[in-house]
Amino acid sequence: MTASGSKVINIESQTAPECLMSSHGAPLFGHFDGPVTSLGLEQFNYFNEMDKPASRLSRYFNYKQFQFINIVTPRFVIGVAIADIRYVGSAFCYLYDISKNRLSETTWLKPLGRGYELTPSPMSGVAKMASRKAKVSFTISEGVWHVSIATANIKAEIDLDAPVLSLPMAMCNPTGYSGWTYTQKHNGLKPSGELTIDGEPQPLNNALAGYDFSAGYMRRETSWRWASINAHTHDGVLGLNLAAGVNETGGNENVFWVNGERHLLGPVHFNFQRASGVESHRQAQTSWRIYSDNGQVELSFNPVNCRQEKLNLLLLKSNFRQYLGFYSGYIIDNFGNKHLLDNVLGLTEDHFARW
């Protein structure tokens, strides 16, 4: 129990394995103190719901993965995502002008593995999506991320540097009847390199960033709510990742970084009013409450803009909304220190997928 009356949940983590799969072909579950080198997809002993070995097609098409990078400067927010759901690959890159509350984006949609690739290793490899006029890529080298962007209004070559001894959130959970999901995230990172927006070079000395690597044999139909912050506050550099929906089978991916120090948190709730249709302007005025039962997290989020996309491809569906807005409230770290937030810029997300 902390001085403020909240009960801290002590979540243990273990040394990251070289390979996510055991010698018996079963995934290792729990939190890790760093990235795994290999997901061990070929070693995974995958069974269908009737306990028979999954077919080669099932092994291929049931595996999904996506990667996301968020960069925040005093003037702009950049969000870049690349996803492979096997039937199609998709990507987006948006630019949000904070003072003008204006969002512009570039999107890609590619069929059946053509024109894109993603790496199944959280430690090394390349993820990329390209067209004749624009391209984005993520390169991971020994766990360090590099993002390259070339769109009509963004040119970037940026490394994401973690503070010394800062640990990512890395975990694996059971998913569905026989699947699993590996999730790795790290916020409060320091971007370095070059960023040009509309032909104007942008300083990165006050910029922050975070990444998301998620992969595995996820549920055929899934949904999640998500919250993310990369911000300078009076306590220093703050990073936050909260989620509900995809990773709650025994553990969760909730984590708070203060000047690079990682604090694993317990489960949280997301209360908000989901609007119907494509009423993006009205949606952006509905506030969220994000809180934990133990009192460690109590946040309000007021959206001001929304990046959204709806795809209905019969067997495949996606209803995606990522909001930009401002957080107020508090978070209590695992030492009992209360960190106050007052109109801190961040993201939330509400996503349904059938894949």
Order of alpha helices (4+ residues) and beta strands (2+ residues): beta-beta-alpha-beta-beta-beta-beta-beta-beta-beta-beta-beta-beta-beta-beta-beta-beta-beta-beta-beta-beta-alpha-beta-beta-beta-beta
